[in-house]
């Protein structure tokens, strides 16, 4: 019996072709409702998702043939990995494929915050010429604090160091820095107090809650600029808004939100000192090609093993 794969979110065309050339039957069925996915999944040995499809317990339970779930991207927020393990279904992702794209977006947001690029664009489109009001700062010589020094954090650290920034890092799961010649490992409180820019690159842990909440934001260096291209929830959005309004945080850049898309009237979206992108950290042609290639390779190798 042929190994059947469901691609329920858009996947790079090269990845689809590679799986088919390997002899797998691949069906592209995107935008399925949760109810339709439960009906469809019974016919497949593997499912490849990005971020839109939610592979919940009921989907896994309905997967009579399901042996593999591949999240084409970083993290497993949209997959019930614990339930899959209970059912003997393997869960994989592609954590390294989009690292550079996310790091570049974080750096782009840092430039935008330093030089008011987003605000200046909106201002000029509104017919204004706010030359005197938009004085910025340089990145060179400033201190960047990176919370989470995994693949993405390391990529950002290298780019920031090349620009002449001093880089501090903190990671709850490490005791020292994996790139000691580029960044210095410090306690979180020290990072918050010394950093001119803070960029988060950590998963969201619902049990822990926000990594930057009211208490942590009270410790930051006044005038700090904060970037979140990680996951919604790692910053307490209400606490961040208060810090922005008080001036404790000069400005912030957000690619991710606790609710996506943000609810209408979200005050962070309306704030003039907040730069925004709609969760596009991995949305580059290069990253999607790498993500698709890695996802396809995982499925092909698994299918070969399963067929023995």
Order of alpha helices (4+ residues) and beta strands (2+ residues): beta-alpha-beta-alpha-beta-alpha-beta-alpha-beta-alpha-alpha-beta-alpha-beta-beta-alpha-beta-alpha-beta-alpha-beta-alpha-beta-alpha
